[in-house]
Amino acid sequence: MAKPEYKTLRLILGDQLNAAHSWFHTKNQDTLYLIAELHQEATYTKHHVQKICAFFAAMKAFADALRTAGFQVCHLTLDETKNDPSLPDLLNRLIKKHRIERFEYQRPDEYRLLIQLRNLQLPAHVTGHETDTEHFLLPFDEISQHFTQGKHVLMEHFYRMMRKRFTVLMDGNKPEGGKWNYDKENRQKLSKTDLPEIPEPLLFSHPVGDILKRLNTHQIPHFGQVTESLLWPVTRNQARALLDYFCQHQLIHFGQFQDAMTCQSDHQWSLYHSRLSFALNTKMLHPMQVIQAALNRYDEAKGAITLAQVEGFIRQILGWREYVRGIYWANMPDYATLNAFSAERKLPDFFWTGETGMVCLKAAIQQSLKYAYAHHIQRLMVTGNLCLLTEVHPDQVDAWYLGIYIDAIEWVEMPNTRGMSQFADHGIIATKPYAASGNYMHHMSDYCQSCPYDVKKKTGENACPLNSLYWRFMDKHQQSLAIHPRIRMIYRSWDNQTEAARQAVLDRAEYCLTHLDQL
């Protein structure tokens, strides 16, 4: 039998599962769509096993949907790409096999893949074409109009611009309700009476035994809790169901409790968070689709859902998500090398096990290992805060966050981690380091109630390690941080202590650093 021949090969990456893309407005039998599991993508960092399974399952589901719709699809598993060391090797093999005349790809959202595809050496007779993913709200070509390499851009200003541009929660030229941002109203702690009211997360059941078998066969390194049935959405219908569930059951208290944390409700581990980031980042959902669904529910609820709740959610999609993408592309590749505090320590061993006496770290890490998920405050103010205070090298922090979270793709992970969390970007994103003592955990969670360490103590064997580590960090970087008006006042209490008192705190911090994996 003769090998099938096509004129055009179109590449669809694992985070380009956008059924609404213009590629799919017409069908051409001489166009072949390629969706492939690649050793390159499974191993460029060590991933959580559920992350790999979710991407591979979603890719297969998308390939099946395209076939059902009448498109010509080549879906390859690790078994079929085992002899292709890289994406370019696979592409050139298929171009030769199918006598391709034109190669097309959607612009990748990761710098490494963009460079790889733009540097692709095609046969002389093959033309190449790059197109947009048609997903983000801010056009790629406009990023340079709003972001400048190495320069701080205030997210609030960007967010207001986007609100005006897309007429979201606007009353003419003014924000609906008279305020742009209700963040100060959305920082409440969950009480014991709040816990029973938290809706259980909507979970799915997608068998991934075949994927797990391939990972083992090809010795793909991974970590995290293995599950035979994936809980995450892997189809558009499932993604829409998750969006509908959030709007109906969780949006009502999203903003109010978006920063709250608890270790007393394992079966309600996602609290009021939507968990839509995987569906969004793989492009199964469009950001405006999500925003409009939230707005529709806000209108339907007729006051039951407050403006503060819906604004807090929309700010994450219309503001923060688009903002970090702009930061990423305006500053790469140099951004990946920034290390403002010259941090050099290795990541603590308990980040791979969750085995630590510090309840806040234990809860956040074990949840991450179990579900490949933690919400933004757990990432920023628990695991990220510890890495900042203990001066873990940003490369190691990046690698852990990129690997462990199901929604982690470099364009969104790196600005959040290296920038927002670690302040390694010299303030391109954040106006100050998000460093915190144990008092923050006490204020926003119930972690301290069951912790063997005393959140009110800075010194002594049972003193909360975060307290002394915080003051060590602040003391070490006082010269650079004290010039910031929002931080200057913090040093007054430190400077007013006796030298002996300060030294006792610093000694406790050094002990914690030396014995971090035993705490």
C-alpha angles and dihedrals in degrees: 000000000000118000113256113256127212132178098214133040116197120193121215115191123209093260094047101077094138110147090183093062115125089242087078099048091092134025123230117182090206092060119089121199116211123207113169141175104227131198086214092061095041093054110032084099132003105268135200107258092236090054092056092044093049094051094045093046093048091048092053092047090051092048090051091049092051092050091049088052090055103261125136107246135184108196113181128189128205087269090063098041098043091110094049107090093191144008093262090054091054094046095051091047092055093042089057094042096052098032092240119194100185131034121198132182138174112243107266119237092221121076095221092056094044091055091045093054096041089052093047112134106221125190112269094254095052122088122206131213133187120205136180122266089230090219113102123075096223108064113240092236090058096055092092090056091063104028131049124193112262094003127117115243116193108233092212092061091048091048093052090050090053092047090054094042094053097031094236118164090347132145101199106300093340130078117261109261092020096271130089097203134032096182094123089059093050103065103092126145120230114250125208089258091053095056099074090052095059109110117236112250120261106247132188132211116223118161112232101172091119091054092048089052091053092049090054094043092053094039094237107179115234142150140200132071114323118222128184090212121050116225096199130089113263100171135055091247092053091046091052090048090053090049091050091048092052093050093048101042113014110031091074091073102018098110095039094057103022092116097039123113133193139174095194100078111056095161089055094046097147094053109192095335119122099223087210095130095096092051090046096045092050087048095238083129127039117226093235089050088057094044092049092049090054092047091049091052091047090054094045093049091063097210099331088103110051126221089246091061097049094040091052091054097043090050088063093054106032095032118025100030094050091041097056090047089056092048091050098051095040092055108033136147094016091050091071091063101048117122109163096177095041089238112187109165123116123248111269114258093237090069085079096046110021088228103145135116092231101098096204092056093040093052096046096044097043090049089050092050092047100045106013084238143101126157123251098267093049088053096043105034103028114032094016093047092053091050090050095048094046094044099238112183109263091231090062092045091050093049093051095048092043091052105040105047122076092216096047115125116157097248091061100027100052100052090045093048109031093032114029098026104034101026085220091139093071092248102310088137111014125047090215138007114277093230117155140178125219089278090078091056090048091050098047104031148028092238095108094057093073099028120115089219121082110237091201095059129081098181136037133060095288097041115125105264091218092065098059093036089054094053092044089055093047093046094048093050099035094118093059099033102042092069088069110095092217091054102035094082092054090066093059093077091045095048092047092061122093118262089246092054092049092048091052090056092047091049090053089050092052090050090051092049092049094046099032096130091051096051 
